[in-house]
Amino acid sequence: MNQRSSSNAIGTNEQIITGINGWIMLMILLPALLFAVFLVATPGSPIKLIGGAVLLVATLFCCKGLFTLEPNQAAVMIFFGSYTGTVCESGFFWVNPFYRRTRVSLRINNWNTPVLKVNDERGSPIEIAAVIAWRVQDTARAIFDVESTLNYLQIQSESAVRQVASSHAYDDTEIIEGKRKKSLRTDLDAIAGLLRESIQQHVDVAGIVIEEAKIAHLAYAPEIANAMLRRQQAEAVVMARQKLVDGAVGMVEVALKNLEDKKIVSLTSDQRAVLVTNMMTVLLSETGAQPVIQMAQTTQ
């Protein structure tokens, strides 16, 4: 058998082995089996009968070493309690019939965490759940270093979700040094990356690779949901008002500048103040403003 080893820093070292072609062994074992049956079935000396029986048992036992592997499947070989290696290629193979084979799926699996109740960075109780795409990369670690790969992943992923959720606010608009802090609700891609890295660190010992981790459910806990909804609505109103004020100030500024640059009218400071007040009232009024035209008389 050809053998190649890939060493890991921690845990059991995975040994990649290649089994003998199963079709070649089948062409050897099948004639031996037929010959053994012939020796046992035909009359003859006791030595011939015993030899045929021994050959028959040995051939049948050797047939136990034949097995098949589908794509993205592996077979871990154990020889009387000792790890011998892992066959990762798909096909029809033969290995030592004394090997005990444990099949391991290398396909991608999905795991949906239950809805967890966690306090976010601000201490607000929230509900969060994640969907995790994972697969086994190191078969030796998955079989020998943890009792149950799936159970280990489930517990460690829940721990990582709690850790990420408690270190970020549900919805944060705080600006620090010109940068807005990441929040669970508004920075889904960034949080997903942090979540994947955190889970990966937790499950490295089990030979698992986290392909993707995303938040599947995120909400405030029922006891504060109504209050936080009102707060979000208030923040949205404030932000909308700020946009309106910024736009109105810009329009008033442009209007005054154009009037002065084109010398359409000459305004005193009091007149400028009145004009600004009127324009801001019209632009920011929630209902349609009804202007009052003052008919002034000029005294000579």
ZITAKA-V349745 format. One record per residue. N is the residue number from 1. RES is the residue in three letters. SS is DSSP state (a for helix, b for strand, c for the rest). BURIAL is b if it has 9 or more other ideal C-beta (glycine too) atoms within 8 Angstrom, else e. Layout:
BEGIN
N;RES;SS;BURIAL
N;RES;SS;BURIAL
END
This chain:
BEGIN
1;MET;c;e
2;ASN;c;e
3;GLN;b;b
4;ARG;b;e
5;SER;b;e
6;SER;b;e
7;SER;c;e
8;ASN;c;b
9;ALA;c;e
10;ILE;c;e
11;GLY;c;b
12;THR;c;b
13;ASN;c;b
14;GLU;b;b
15;GLN;b;b
16;ILE;b;b
17;ILE;b;b
18;THR;c;b
19;GLY;c;b
20;ILE;b;b
21;ASN;b;b
22;GLY;a;b
23;TRP;a;e
24;ILE;a;b
25;MET;a;b
26;LEU;a;b
27;MET;a;e
28;ILE;a;e
29;LEU;a;b
30;LEU;a;e
31;PRO;a;e
32;ALA;a;b
33;LEU;a;b
34;LEU;a;e
35;PHE;a;b
36;ALA;a;b
37;VAL;a;b
38;PHE;a;b
39;LEU;a;b
40;VAL;a;b
41;ALA;a;e
42;THR;c;e
43;PRO;c;e
44;GLY;c;e
45;SER;c;e
46;PRO;a;e
47;ILE;a;e
48;LYS;a;b
49;LEU;a;b
50;ILE;a;e
51;GLY;a;b
52;GLY;a;b
53;ALA;a;b
54;VAL;a;e
55;LEU;a;b
56;LEU;a;b
57;VAL;a;e
58;ALA;a;e
59;THR;a;b
60;LEU;a;b
61;PHE;a;e
62;CYS;a;b
63;CYS;a;b
64;LYS;c;e
65;GLY;c;b
66;LEU;b;b
67;PHE;b;b
68;THR;b;e
69;LEU;b;b
70;GLU;c;e
71;PRO;c;e
72;ASN;c;e
73;GLN;b;b
74;ALA;b;b
75;ALA;b;b
76;VAL;b;b
77;MET;b;b
78;ILE;b;b
79;PHE;b;b
80;PHE;c;e
81;GLY;c;e
82;SER;b;e
83;TYR;b;b
84;THR;b;b
85;GLY;b;b
86;THR;b;b
87;VAL;b;b
88;CYS;c;e
89;GLU;c;e
90;SER;c;e
91;GLY;b;e
92;PHE;b;e
93;PHE;b;b
94;TRP;b;b
95;VAL;c;b
96;ASN;c;e
97;PRO;c;b
98;PHE;c;e
99;TYR;c;b
100;ARG;b;e
101;ARG;b;b
102;THR;b;e
103;ARG;b;b
104;VAL;b;b
105;SER;b;b
106;LEU;c;b
107;ARG;c;e
108;ILE;c;e
109;ASN;b;e
110;ASN;b;e
111;TRP;b;b
112;ASN;b;b
113;THR;c;b
114;PRO;c;e
115;VAL;c;e
116;LEU;b;b
117;LYS;b;e
118;VAL;b;b
119;ASN;b;e
120;ASP;c;b
121;GLU;c;e
122;ARG;c;e
123;GLY;c;e
124;SER;c;b
125;PRO;b;b
126;ILE;b;b
127;GLU;b;b
128;ILE;b;b
129;ALA;b;b
130;ALA;b;b
131;VAL;b;b
132;ILE;b;b
133;ALA;b;b
134;TRP;b;b
135;ARG;b;b
136;VAL;b;b
137;GLN;c;e
138;ASP;c;b
139;THR;a;b
140;ALA;a;b
141;ARG;a;b
142;ALA;a;b
143;ILE;a;b
144;PHE;a;e
145;ASP;c;b
146;VAL;c;b
147;GLU;c;e
148;SER;c;e
149;THR;a;b
150;LEU;a;e
151;ASN;a;e
152;TYR;a;b
153;LEU;a;b
154;GLN;a;b
155;ILE;a;e
156;GLN;a;b
157;SER;a;b
158;GLU;a;b
159;SER;a;b
160;ALA;a;b
161;VAL;a;b
162;ARG;a;b
163;GLN;a;b
164;VAL;a;b
165;ALA;a;b
166;SER;a;b
167;SER;c;e
168;HIS;c;b
169;ALA;b;b
170;TYR;c;b
171;ASP;c;b
172;ASP;c;b
173;THR;c;e
174;GLU;c;e
175;ILE;b;e
176;ILE;b;e
177;GLU;c;e
178;GLY;c;e
179;LYS;b;e
180;ARG;b;e
181;LYS;c;b
182;LYS;c;b
183;SER;b;b
184;LEU;c;b
185;ARG;c;e
186;THR;c;e
187;ASP;c;b
188;LEU;a;b
189;ASP;a;e
190;ALA;a;e
191;ILE;a;b
192;ALA;a;b
193;GLY;a;e
194;LEU;a;b
195;LEU;a;b
196;ARG;a;b
197;GLU;a;e
198;SER;a;b
199;ILE;a;b
200;GLN;a;b
201;GLN;a;e
202;HIS;a;b
203;VAL;a;b
204;ASP;a;b
205;VAL;a;b
206;ALA;a;b
207;GLY;c;b
208;ILE;b;b
209;VAL;b;e
210;ILE;b;b
211;GLU;b;e
212;GLU;b;e
213;ALA;b;b
214;LYS;b;b
215;ILE;b;b
216;ALA;b;e
217;HIS;b;e
218;LEU;b;b
219;ALA;b;e
220;TYR;b;b
221;ALA;c;b
222;PRO;a;e
223;GLU;a;e
224;ILE;a;b
225;ALA;a;b
226;ASN;a;e
227;ALA;a;e
228;MET;a;b
229;LEU;a;b
230;ARG;a;e
231;ARG;a;e
232;GLN;a;b
233;GLN;a;e
234;ALA;a;e
235;GLU;a;b
236;ALA;a;e
237;VAL;a;e
238;VAL;a;e
239;MET;a;e
240;ALA;a;e
241;ARG;a;e
242;GLN;a;e
243;LYS;a;e
244;LEU;a;b
245;VAL;a;b
246;ASP;a;e
247;GLY;a;b
248;ALA;a;b
249;VAL;a;b
250;GLY;a;e
251;MET;a;b
252;VAL;a;b
253;GLU;a;e
254;VAL;a;e
255;ALA;a;b
256;LEU;a;b
257;LYS;a;e
258;ASN;a;b
259;LEU;a;b
260;GLU;a;e
261;ASP;a;e
262;LYS;c;e
263;LYS;c;e
264;ILE;c;e
265;VAL;c;e
266;SER;c;e
267;LEU;c;b
268;THR;c;e
269;SER;a;e
270;ASP;a;e
271;GLN;a;e
272;ARG;a;b
273;ALA;a;e
274;VAL;a;e
275;LEU;a;b
276;VAL;a;b
277;THR;a;e
278;ASN;a;b
279;MET;a;b
280;MET;a;b
281;THR;a;b
282;VAL;a;b
283;LEU;a;b
284;LEU;a;e
285;SER;c;e
286;GLU;c;e
287;THR;c;e
288;GLY;c;e
289;ALA;c;e
290;GLN;c;e
291;PRO;c;e
292;VAL;c;e
293;ILE;c;e
294;GLN;c;e
295;MET;c;e
296;ALA;c;e
297;GLN;c;e
298;THR;c;e
299;THR;c;e
300;GLN;c;e
END
